[in-house]
């Protein structure tokens, strides 16, 4: 590897070396999350690799090498004299399942997931087209884990109250739909919290719908149903008082048809809550976005390419506020308020109504 300490561009070379190190470290963070090592170490006093491996029921040699990566990456502390390792509490607060929506280790899983389709995406650069959704077998499960913690912490108490008067209406009993419901956790949470209202979840994924129905059954929810439905062919007219989408518009093949179908499905006085990526539609205004490279990469490697694979618009993850407002207006919504939630740097909350 080139010497980054001398010559023109040394500062940039140093940045590139740091980037490659951090990228490798992200893979190891993902491994730490998936194997439960962060969760285990958060409950243990300083311990050897053998003790940590035994507690986690994992192979010691792999755990030892992982600990070495975590140590050189300054994520885990190591005492060379005693040979023990420990996870600092201020690191644990951002790396364990107990951290809930603050668990950034969940996001590290995207690195390995997207790397699986790199060859196919490179081919698209050369020949156009896209990589189909079927090439991402674990994507929905990862998204469910990612959003699930957020919904558990904020959906009922923070997100829904962004819509004026909604909580009272839900308590009285209204008809609600979640379009692109995935594994259905959000709609099941709402169904459990508001037993007088009626809920429907729509998605094209058989696996997602099966998980949604299983969760509903385990919670004995009698006021929720799930149907396989293409979001661009919703086919409902004036059936719902409240409709939600959670990060489900920007990667659709035809987001314009999705939004128009949602507008058509609302009854007079109905409300649409579109929770989607918080960004500008103008690249130069995203230069200081804290998740800019992350979102643009996910767009290139998943959201945009999945849409293009279906001959879609290829809107992309960073479609942004301006484009969202334009498309909501084109779909028939006459009033849109945009809100943000403290601590959520990823999403904007569009509350849309029509005359």
VEXVOLO-623573 format. One record per residue (C-alpha): chain; z, x, y; residue in three letters; residue number from 1. Coordinates in steps of 0.25 Angstrom, whole numbers. Layout:
% VEXVOLO-623573
site kette A z Z x X y Y rest ALA nr NUM $
...
//
This chain:
% VEXVOLO-623573
site kette A z 0 x 0 y 0 rest UNK nr 1 $
site kette A z -3 x 5 y 14 rest UNK nr 2 $
site kette A z 7 x 11 y 23 rest UNK nr 3 $
site kette A z 12 x 1 y 33 rest UNK nr 4 $
site kette A z 19 x 11 y 41 rest UNK nr 5 $
site kette A z 8 x 18 y 49 rest UNK nr 6 $
site kette A z -5 x 15 y 55 rest UNK nr 7 $
site kette A z -11 x 4 y 63 rest UNK nr 8 $
site kette A z -7 x -10 y 57 rest UNK nr 9 $
site kette A z 6 x -5 y 51 rest UNK nr 10 $
site kette A z 13 x -17 y 56 rest UNK nr 11 $
site kette A z 4 x -26 y 50 rest UNK nr 12 $
site kette A z 3 x -19 y 37 rest UNK nr 13 $
site kette A z 18 x -20 y 37 rest UNK nr 14 $
site kette A z 17 x -34 y 39 rest UNK nr 15 $
site kette A z 8 x -36 y 27 rest UNK nr 16 $
site kette A z 17 x -28 y 18 rest UNK nr 17 $
site kette A z 28 x -37 y 22 rest UNK nr 18 $
site kette A z 19 x -49 y 19 rest UNK nr 19 $
site kette A z 16 x -44 y 5 rest UNK nr 20 $
site kette A z 30 x -42 y 2 rest UNK nr 21 $
site kette A z 34 x -55 y 7 rest UNK nr 22 $
site kette A z 23 x -62 y -1 rest UNK nr 23 $
site kette A z 28 x -56 y -13 rest UNK nr 24 $
site kette A z 42 x -59 y -10 rest UNK nr 25 $
site kette A z 38 x -74 y -8 rest UNK nr 26 $
site kette A z 34 x -74 y -22 rest UNK nr 27 $
site kette A z 47 x -69 y -27 rest UNK nr 28 $
site kette A z 55 x -79 y -18 rest UNK nr 29 $
site kette A z 47 x -90 y -25 rest UNK nr 30 $
site kette A z 51 x -84 y -39 rest UNK nr 31 $
site kette A z 65 x -84 y -34 rest UNK nr 32 $
site kette A z 64 x -98 y -30 rest UNK nr 33 $
site kette A z 57 x -103 y -43 rest UNK nr 34 $
site kette A z 67 x -95 y -52 rest UNK nr 35 $
site kette A z 79 x -100 y -45 rest UNK nr 36 $
site kette A z 84 x -86 y -42 rest UNK nr 37 $
site kette A z 87 x -88 y -27 rest UNK nr 38 $
site kette A z 95 x -101 y -31 rest UNK nr 39 $
site kette A z 103 x -93 y -42 rest UNK nr 40 $
site kette A z 105 x -81 y -33 rest UNK nr 41 $
site kette A z 111 x -90 y -22 rest UNK nr 42 $
site kette A z 122 x -94 y -31 rest UNK nr 43 $
site kette A z 125 x -80 y -37 rest UNK nr 44 $
site kette A z 133 x -68 y -32 rest UNK nr 45 $
site kette A z 126 x -55 y -31 rest UNK nr 46 $
site kette A z 120 x -52 y -45 rest UNK nr 47 $
site kette A z 112 x -43 y -53 rest UNK nr 48 $
site kette A z 98 x -47 y -57 rest UNK nr 49 $
site kette A z 103 x -49 y -72 rest UNK nr 50 $
site kette A z 113 x -59 y -66 rest UNK nr 51 $
site kette A z 104 x -66 y -58 rest UNK nr 52 $
site kette A z 93 x -67 y -69 rest UNK nr 53 $
site kette A z 104 x -73 y -78 rest UNK nr 54 $
site kette A z 109 x -83 y -69 rest UNK nr 55 $
site kette A z 95 x -88 y -66 rest UNK nr 56 $
site kette A z 90 x -87 y -81 rest UNK nr 57 $
site kette A z 79 x -78 y -77 rest UNK nr 58 $
site kette A z 73 x -65 y -82 rest UNK nr 59 $
site kette A z 81 x -53 y -76 rest UNK nr 60 $
site kette A z 69 x -43 y -75 rest UNK nr 61 $
site kette A z 62 x -53 y -66 rest UNK nr 62 $
site kette A z 74 x -57 y -58 rest UNK nr 63 $
site kette A z 77 x -42 y -55 rest UNK nr 64 $
site kette A z 63 x -40 y -50 rest UNK nr 65 $
site kette A z 63 x -53 y -42 rest UNK nr 66 $
site kette A z 77 x -48 y -36 rest UNK nr 67 $
site kette A z 70 x -35 y -32 rest UNK nr 68 $
site kette A z 59 x -42 y -24 rest UNK nr 69 $
site kette A z 70 x -51 y -18 rest UNK nr 70 $
site kette A z 78 x -39 y -14 rest UNK nr 71 $
site kette A z 67 x -31 y -8 rest UNK nr 72 $
site kette A z 63 x -43 y -1 rest UNK nr 73 $
site kette A z 77 x -44 y 5 rest UNK nr 74 $
site kette A z 79 x -58 y 0 rest UNK nr 75 $
site kette A z 90 x -54 y -10 rest UNK nr 76 $
site kette A z 101 x -44 y -8 rest UNK nr 77 $
site kette A z 103 x -33 y -18 rest UNK nr 78 $
site kette A z 114 x -23 y -20 rest UNK nr 79 $
site kette A z 108 x -10 y -26 rest UNK nr 80 $
site kette A z 122 x -5 y -30 rest UNK nr 81 $
site kette A z 126 x -17 y -38 rest UNK nr 82 $
site kette A z 112 x -22 y -42 rest UNK nr 83 $
site kette A z 115 x -36 y -37 rest UNK nr 84 $
site kette A z 107 x -46 y -30 rest UNK nr 85 $
site kette A z 111 x -58 y -20 rest UNK nr 86 $
site kette A z 104 x -68 y -12 rest UNK nr 87 $
site kette A z 109 x -69 y 2 rest UNK nr 88 $
site kette A z 114 x -83 y 6 rest UNK nr 89 $
site kette A z 105 x -83 y 18 rest UNK nr 90 $
site kette A z 93 x -81 y 9 rest UNK nr 91 $
site kette A z 98 x -91 y -1 rest UNK nr 92 $
site kette A z 97 x -101 y 10 rest UNK nr 93 $
site kette A z 82 x -100 y 10 rest UNK nr 94 $
site kette A z 79 x -97 y -4 rest UNK nr 95 $
site kette A z 87 x -107 y -13 rest UNK nr 96 $
site kette A z 85 x -121 y -18 rest UNK nr 97 $
site kette A z 98 x -124 y -11 rest UNK nr 98 $
site kette A z 92 x -121 y 2 rest UNK nr 99 $
site kette A z 84 x -134 y 1 rest UNK nr 100 $
site kette A z 72 x -134 y 11 rest UNK nr 101 $
site kette A z 76 x -120 y 16 rest UNK nr 102 $
site kette A z 72 x -114 y 3 rest UNK nr 103 $
site kette A z 60 x -106 y 7 rest UNK nr 104 $
site kette A z 59 x -100 y -7 rest UNK nr 105 $
site kette A z 52 x -113 y -11 rest UNK nr 106 $
site kette A z 40 x -109 y -1 rest UNK nr 107 $
site kette A z 38 x -95 y -8 rest UNK nr 108 $
site kette A z 33 x -103 y -20 rest UNK nr 109 $
site kette A z 20 x -106 y -12 rest UNK nr 110 $
site kette A z 16 x -91 y -13 rest UNK nr 111 $
site kette A z 15 x -91 y -28 rest UNK nr 112 $
site kette A z 9 x -105 y -28 rest UNK nr 113 $
site kette A z -2 x -102 y -19 rest UNK nr 114 $
site kette A z -5 x -88 y -25 rest UNK nr 115 $
site kette A z -10 x -95 y -37 rest UNK nr 116 $
site kette A z -22 x -101 y -30 rest UNK nr 117 $
site kette A z -25 x -88 y -22 rest UNK nr 118 $
site kette A z -38 x -85 y -30 rest UNK nr 119 $
site kette A z -43 x -100 y -29 rest UNK nr 120 $
site kette A z -40 x -100 y -14 rest UNK nr 121 $
site kette A z -48 x -87 y -12 rest UNK nr 122 $
site kette A z -59 x -93 y -19 rest UNK nr 123 $
site kette A z -59 x -105 y -9 rest UNK nr 124 $
site kette A z -60 x -95 y 2 rest UNK nr 125 $
site kette A z -73 x -90 y -4 rest UNK nr 126 $
site kette A z -79 x -103 y -8 rest UNK nr 127 $
site kette A z -71 x -114 y -1 rest UNK nr 128 $
site kette A z -65 x -126 y -8 rest UNK nr 129 $
site kette A z -50 x -127 y -12 rest UNK nr 130 $
site kette A z -40 x -125 y -23 rest UNK nr 131 $
site kette A z -36 x -138 y -29 rest UNK nr 132 $
site kette A z -22 x -143 y -29 rest UNK nr 133 $
site kette A z -21 x -142 y -44 rest UNK nr 134 $
site kette A z -21 x -127 y -42 rest UNK nr 135 $
site kette A z -7 x -128 y -37 rest UNK nr 136 $
site kette A z 1 x -133 y -48 rest UNK nr 137 $
site kette A z 15 x -130 y -42 rest UNK nr 138 $
site kette A z 12 x -134 y -28 rest UNK nr 139 $
site kette A z 17 x -148 y -28 rest UNK nr 140 $
site kette A z 30 x -144 y -35 rest UNK nr 141 $
site kette A z 32 x -133 y -25 rest UNK nr 142 $
site kette A z 30 x -143 y -13 rest UNK nr 143 $
site kette A z 39 x -153 y -20 rest UNK nr 144 $
site kette A z 50 x -142 y -20 rest UNK nr 145 $
site kette A z 47 x -137 y -6 rest UNK nr 146 $
site kette A z 47 x -151 y 0 rest UNK nr 147 $
site kette A z 58 x -157 y -9 rest UNK nr 148 $
site kette A z 69 x -149 y -2 rest UNK nr 149 $
site kette A z 64 x -153 y 11 rest UNK nr 150 $
site kette A z 64 x -167 y 8 rest UNK nr 151 $
site kette A z 78 x -167 y 2 rest UNK nr 152 $
site kette A z 83 x -161 y 14 rest UNK nr 153 $
site kette A z 76 x -168 y 25 rest UNK nr 154 $
site kette A z 67 x -180 y 21 rest UNK nr 155 $
site kette A z 77 x -192 y 22 rest UNK nr 156 $
site kette A z 86 x -186 y 33 rest UNK nr 157 $
site kette A z 76 x -179 y 42 rest UNK nr 158 $
site kette A z 61 x -182 y 39 rest UNK nr 159 $
site kette A z 61 x -197 y 38 rest UNK nr 160 $
site kette A z 70 x -199 y 50 rest UNK nr 161 $
site kette A z 58 x -192 y 58 rest UNK nr 162 $
site kette A z 52 x -206 y 57 rest UNK nr 163 $
site kette A z 59 x -215 y 67 rest UNK nr 164 $
site kette A z 65 x -227 y 60 rest UNK nr 165 $
site kette A z 60 x -223 y 46 rest UNK nr 166 $
site kette A z 73 x -221 y 39 rest UNK nr 167 $
site kette A z 78 x -235 y 42 rest UNK nr 168 $
site kette A z 64 x -241 y 38 rest UNK nr 169 $
site kette A z 66 x -233 y 25 rest UNK nr 170 $
site kette A z 80 x -239 y 22 rest UNK nr 171 $
site kette A z 75 x -253 y 25 rest UNK nr 172 $
site kette A z 63 x -251 y 15 rest UNK nr 173 $
site kette A z 48 x -247 y 18 rest UNK nr 174 $
site kette A z 36 x -242 y 10 rest UNK nr 175 $
site kette A z 34 x -227 y 10 rest UNK nr 176 $
site kette A z 24 x -217 y 4 rest UNK nr 177 $
site kette A z 23 x -202 y 3 rest UNK nr 178 $
site kette A z 9 x -197 y 2 rest UNK nr 179 $
site kette A z 7 x -184 y -6 rest UNK nr 180 $
site kette A z 21 x -186 y -11 rest UNK nr 181 $
site kette A z 20 x -174 y -21 rest UNK nr 182 $
site kette A z 32 x -175 y -30 rest UNK nr 183 $
site kette A z 38 x -187 y -22 rest UNK nr 184 $
site kette A z 51 x -181 y -18 rest UNK nr 185 $
site kette A z 50 x -185 y -4 rest UNK nr 186 $
site kette A z 47 x -200 y -7 rest UNK nr 187 $
site kette A z 58 x -200 y -18 rest UNK nr 188 $
site kette A z 68 x -195 y -8 rest UNK nr 189 $
site kette A z 64 x -206 y 2 rest UNK nr 190 $
site kette A z 64 x -217 y -10 rest UNK nr 191 $
site kette A z 78 x -213 y -13 rest UNK nr 192 $
site kette A z 83 x -213 y 1 rest UNK nr 193 $
site kette A z 77 x -226 y 5 rest UNK nr 194 $
site kette A z 77 x -236 y -8 rest UNK nr 195 $
site kette A z 73 x -248 y 0 rest UNK nr 196 $
site kette A z 59 x -241 y 4 rest UNK nr 197 $
site kette A z 47 x -240 y -6 rest UNK nr 198 $
site kette A z 41 x -226 y -8 rest UNK nr 199 $
site kette A z 27 x -222 y -13 rest UNK nr 200 $
site kette A z 23 x -207 y -16 rest UNK nr 201 $
site kette A z 8 x -204 y -17 rest UNK nr 202 $
site kette A z 2 x -191 y -23 rest UNK nr 203 $
site kette A z -9 x -186 y -32 rest UNK nr 204 $
site kette A z -1 x -176 y -40 rest UNK nr 205 $
site kette A z 3 x -182 y -54 rest UNK nr 206 $
site kette A z 14 x -171 y -55 rest UNK nr 207 $
site kette A z 20 x -174 y -41 rest UNK nr 208 $
site kette A z 20 x -189 y -44 rest UNK nr 209 $
site kette A z 27 x -187 y -57 rest UNK nr 210 $
site kette A z 38 x -179 y -51 rest UNK nr 211 $
site kette A z 39 x -189 y -40 rest UNK nr 212 $
site kette A z 41 x -201 y -50 rest UNK nr 213 $
site kette A z 51 x -192 y -58 rest UNK nr 214 $
site kette A z 59 x -190 y -46 rest UNK nr 215 $
site kette A z 59 x -204 y -42 rest UNK nr 216 $
site kette A z 63 x -209 y -56 rest UNK nr 217 $
site kette A z 74 x -198 y -56 rest UNK nr 218 $
site kette A z 79 x -204 y -43 rest UNK nr 219 $
site kette A z 77 x -219 y -48 rest UNK nr 220 $
site kette A z 69 x -222 y -36 rest UNK nr 221 $
site kette A z 63 x -236 y -38 rest UNK nr 222 $
site kette A z 56 x -236 y -24 rest UNK nr 223 $
site kette A z 46 x -225 y -25 rest UNK nr 224 $
site kette A z 33 x -224 y -32 rest UNK nr 225 $
site kette A z 22 x -213 y -34 rest UNK nr 226 $
site kette A z 7 x -214 y -35 rest UNK nr 227 $
site kette A z -4 x -205 y -37 rest UNK nr 228 $
site kette A z -12 x -206 y -24 rest UNK nr 229 $
site kette A z -22 x -197 y -17 rest UNK nr 230 $
site kette A z -16 x -196 y -3 rest UNK nr 231 $
site kette A z -30 x -197 y 3 rest UNK nr 232 $
site kette A z -32 x -210 y -4 rest UNK nr 233 $
site kette A z -19 x -217 y -2 rest UNK nr 234 $
site kette A z -25 x -231 y -2 rest UNK nr 235 $
site kette A z -13 x -238 y 5 rest UNK nr 236 $
site kette A z -14 x -248 y 16 rest UNK nr 237 $
site kette A z -2 x -252 y 24 rest UNK nr 238 $
site kette A z 8 x -249 y 13 rest UNK nr 239 $
site kette A z 18 x -240 y 18 rest UNK nr 240 $
site kette A z 28 x -239 y 30 rest UNK nr 241 $
site kette A z 30 x -224 y 29 rest UNK nr 242 $
site kette A z 22 x -213 y 23 rest UNK nr 243 $
site kette A z 25 x -198 y 21 rest UNK nr 244 $
site kette A z 18 x -186 y 18 rest UNK nr 245 $
site kette A z 25 x -173 y 16 rest UNK nr 246 $
site kette A z 16 x -160 y 18 rest UNK nr 247 $
site kette A z 5 x -168 y 10 rest UNK nr 248 $
site kette A z -6 x -170 y 21 rest UNK nr 249 $
site kette A z -11 x -157 y 24 rest UNK nr 250 $
site kette A z -16 x -153 y 10 rest UNK nr 251 $
site kette A z -23 x -166 y 7 rest UNK nr 252 $
site kette A z -38 x -165 y 5 rest UNK nr 253 $
site kette A z -40 x -177 y 15 rest UNK nr 254 $
site kette A z -28 x -177 y 24 rest UNK nr 255 $
site kette A z -35 x -187 y 33 rest UNK nr 256 $
site kette A z -37 x -197 y 22 rest UNK nr 257 $
site kette A z -22 x -195 y 18 rest UNK nr 258 $
site kette A z -17 x -198 y 32 rest UNK nr 259 $
site kette A z -27 x -210 y 34 rest UNK nr 260 $
site kette A z -22 x -216 y 21 rest UNK nr 261 $
site kette A z -7 x -214 y 25 rest UNK nr 262 $
site kette A z -10 x -221 y 39 rest UNK nr 263 $
site kette A z -17 x -232 y 31 rest UNK nr 264 $
site kette A z -5 x -234 y 21 rest UNK nr 265 $
site kette A z 5 x -236 y 32 rest UNK nr 266 $
site kette A z 9 x -250 y 36 rest UNK nr 267 $
site kette A z 10 x -253 y 51 rest UNK nr 268 $
site kette A z 22 x -246 y 57 rest UNK nr 269 $
site kette A z 22 x -236 y 46 rest UNK nr 270 $
site kette A z 25 x -221 y 47 rest UNK nr 271 $
site kette A z 18 x -209 y 41 rest UNK nr 272 $
site kette A z 27 x -196 y 40 rest UNK nr 273 $
site kette A z 18 x -184 y 38 rest UNK nr 274 $
site kette A z 26 x -171 y 35 rest UNK nr 275 $
site kette A z 17 x -159 y 35 rest UNK nr 276 $
site kette A z 16 x -145 y 39 rest UNK nr 277 $
site kette A z 21 x -141 y 53 rest UNK nr 278 $
site kette A z 10 x -133 y 60 rest UNK nr 279 $
site kette A z -1 x -133 y 71 rest UNK nr 280 $
site kette A z -15 x -136 y 68 rest UNK nr 281 $
site kette A z -19 x -124 y 76 rest UNK nr 282 $
site kette A z -17 x -110 y 69 rest UNK nr 283 $
site kette A z -13 x -103 y 82 rest UNK nr 284 $
site kette A z -1 x -112 y 84 rest UNK nr 285 $
site kette A z 4 x -109 y 70 rest UNK nr 286 $
site kette A z 5 x -94 y 72 rest UNK nr 287 $
site kette A z 20 x -95 y 73 rest UNK nr 288 $
site kette A z 22 x -106 y 62 rest UNK nr 289 $
site kette A z 33 x -101 y 53 rest UNK nr 290 $
site kette A z 26 x -105 y 40 rest UNK nr 291 $
site kette A z 11 x -103 y 46 rest UNK nr 292 $
site kette A z 7 x -93 y 35 rest UNK nr 293 $
site kette A z 14 x -101 y 24 rest UNK nr 294 $
site kette A z 7 x -114 y 28 rest UNK nr 295 $
site kette A z -7 x -108 y 30 rest UNK nr 296 $
site kette A z -7 x -101 y 17 rest UNK nr 297 $
site kette A z -2 x -113 y 9 rest UNK nr 298 $
site kette A z -13 x -121 y 17 rest UNK nr 299 $
site kette A z -24 x -111 y 12 rest UNK nr 300 $
site kette A z -19 x -109 y -2 rest UNK nr 301 $
site kette A z -15 x -124 y -5 rest UNK nr 302 $
site kette A z -16 x -135 y 5 rest UNK nr 303 $
site kette A z -29 x -132 y 12 rest UNK nr 304 $
site kette A z -36 x -128 y -1 rest UNK nr 305 $
site kette A z -31 x -140 y -9 rest UNK nr 306 $
site kette A z -37 x -149 y 1 rest UNK nr 307 $
site kette A z -50 x -141 y 1 rest UNK nr 308 $
site kette A z -51 x -142 y -14 rest UNK nr 309 $
site kette A z -52 x -157 y -13 rest UNK nr 310 $
site kette A z -63 x -156 y -3 rest UNK nr 311 $
site kette A z -52 x -159 y 8 rest UNK nr 312 $
site kette A z -50 x -156 y 22 rest UNK nr 313 $
site kette A z -42 x -143 y 20 rest UNK nr 314 $
site kette A z -32 x -147 y 31 rest UNK nr 315 $
site kette A z -22 x -136 y 27 rest UNK nr 316 $
site kette A z -7 x -135 y 28 rest UNK nr 317 $
site kette A z -7 x -131 y 43 rest UNK nr 318 $
site kette A z -15 x -143 y 48 rest UNK nr 319 $
site kette A z -5 x -144 y 59 rest UNK nr 320 $
site kette A z 1 x -155 y 68 rest UNK nr 321 $
site kette A z -12 x -157 y 77 rest UNK nr 322 $
site kette A z -21 x -159 y 65 rest UNK nr 323 $
site kette A z -10 x -168 y 58 rest UNK nr 324 $
site kette A z -9 x -177 y 71 rest UNK nr 325 $
site kette A z -24 x -178 y 72 rest UNK nr 326 $
site kette A z -25 x -182 y 57 rest UNK nr 327 $
site kette A z -14 x -192 y 58 rest UNK nr 328 $
site kette A z -21 x -198 y 70 rest UNK nr 329 $
site kette A z -34 x -199 y 63 rest UNK nr 330 $
site kette A z -27 x -206 y 51 rest UNK nr 331 $
site kette A z -23 x -217 y 61 rest UNK nr 332 $
site kette A z -9 x -213 y 65 rest UNK nr 333 $
site kette A z -6 x -216 y 80 rest UNK nr 334 $
site kette A z 7 x -210 y 82 rest UNK nr 335 $
site kette A z 12 x -196 y 76 rest UNK nr 336 $
site kette A z 25 x -190 y 79 rest UNK nr 337 $
site kette A z 28 x -175 y 74 rest UNK nr 338 $
site kette A z 42 x -171 y 71 rest UNK nr 339 $
site kette A z 48 x -158 y 65 rest UNK nr 340 $
site kette A z 61 x -156 y 57 rest UNK nr 341 $
site kette A z 71 x -145 y 60 rest UNK nr 342 $
site kette A z 70 x -134 y 50 rest UNK nr 343 $
site kette A z 56 x -139 y 45 rest UNK nr 344 $
site kette A z 46 x -129 y 49 rest UNK nr 345 $
site kette A z 36 x -133 y 39 rest UNK nr 346 $
site kette A z 33 x -148 y 43 rest UNK nr 347 $
site kette A z 29 x -157 y 54 rest UNK nr 348 $
site kette A z 33 x -172 y 53 rest UNK nr 349 $
site kette A z 22 x -182 y 58 rest UNK nr 350 $
site kette A z 27 x -196 y 59 rest UNK nr 351 $
site kette A z 14 x -205 y 61 rest UNK nr 352 $
site kette A z 12 x -220 y 63 rest UNK nr 353 $
site kette A z 0 x -228 y 67 rest UNK nr 354 $
site kette A z -2 x -241 y 75 rest UNK nr 355 $
//
